[in-house]
Amino acid sequence: LKGMLAGCFATEDCPIWADSSTQTECVALEKALGGAEALAALTGSRAYERFTGQQIARMACRAPDIWAVTERVSLVSSFVSSLLCGD
């Protein structure tokens, strides 16, 4: 499987769910939407570092060359089942 997937991904270095490196992106998102409470009222949650949106924003800003060749984003929790189903 590893050999079959070689070269299929824009990057081999991806964060896991416990990653907390996106504090800057969290602050920016909360600020853009009027604060943590406003974000929570709109989405049901404040900006947590491990959430997907902040991870995507971080990749887009800090590695634009990688982001430019990214066709889709898959969560680890659904990637293998999607792979096995052919999606």
C-alpha positions in Angstrom: 0.0 0.0 0.0 2.8 2.4 0.8 4.4 1.9 -2.6 1.1 2.3 -4.4 0.5 5.7 -2.6 4.0 7.0 -3.1 3.8 10.4 -4.8 0.0 10.7 -4.3 0.2 13.3 -1.5 1.1 17.0 -1.6 3.1 16.5 1.6 4.2 13.7 3.9 4.3 15.9 7.0 0.8 16.4 8.3 -0.4 17.3 11.8 -2.3 14.9 13.9 -5.4 15.7 15.9 -3.5 16.5 19.1 -1.4 19.2 17.3 -1.6 22.6 19.0 0.6 24.7 16.7 -2.2 26.8 15.3 -2.7 29.4 18.1 -2.0 32.3 15.6 -4.7 31.0 13.2 -7.2 30.6 16.1 -6.7 34.1 17.3 -7.1 35.4 13.7 -10.3 33.4 13.2 -11.8 34.6 16.5 -10.8 38.2 15.8 -12.3 38.1 12.2 -15.6 36.9 13.6 -15.9 39.3 16.6 -14.3 37.2 19.3 -14.5 33.7 20.8 -18.1 34.1 22.0 -19.3 35.3 18.6 -17.5 32.4 16.9 -19.1 30.0 19.3 -22.6 31.5 18.7 -22.1 31.1 15.0 -20.5 27.7 14.8 -21.2 26.0 18.2 -17.5 26.2 19.2 -14.7 28.6 19.8 -11.5 28.1 17.8 -9.5 25.2 19.1 -6.0 24.5 17.8 -6.7 21.0 16.8 -9.6 21.7 14.6 -9.3 21.1 10.9 -10.0 24.7 9.7 -7.1 26.1 11.6 -4.8 23.4 10.4 -5.8 24.1 6.8 -5.2 27.8 7.3 -1.8 27.2 8.8 -0.7 25.0 5.8 -2.1 27.5 3.3 -0.2 30.4 4.9 3.1 28.6 5.9 3.5 26.3 2.9 1.7 27.9 0.0 3.7 25.8 -2.5 2.3 22.6 -0.9 -1.2 24.1 -0.6 -1.2 25.1 -4.3 -0.9 21.5 -5.3 -3.3 20.1 -2.8 -6.4 18.7 -4.5 -8.3 17.7 -1.4 -8.0 17.4 2.4 -8.8 14.1 4.1 -9.2 13.6 7.8 -7.2 10.7 9.2 -10.4 9.3 10.7 -12.0 8.8 7.3 -9.0 8.4 5.0 -8.5 4.6 5.1 -12.2 3.9 4.7 -12.3 6.3 1.7 -9.2 4.7 0.3 -10.7 1.2 0.6 -14.0 2.3 -0.9 -12.3 4.0 -3.8 -13.4 7.6 -3.0 
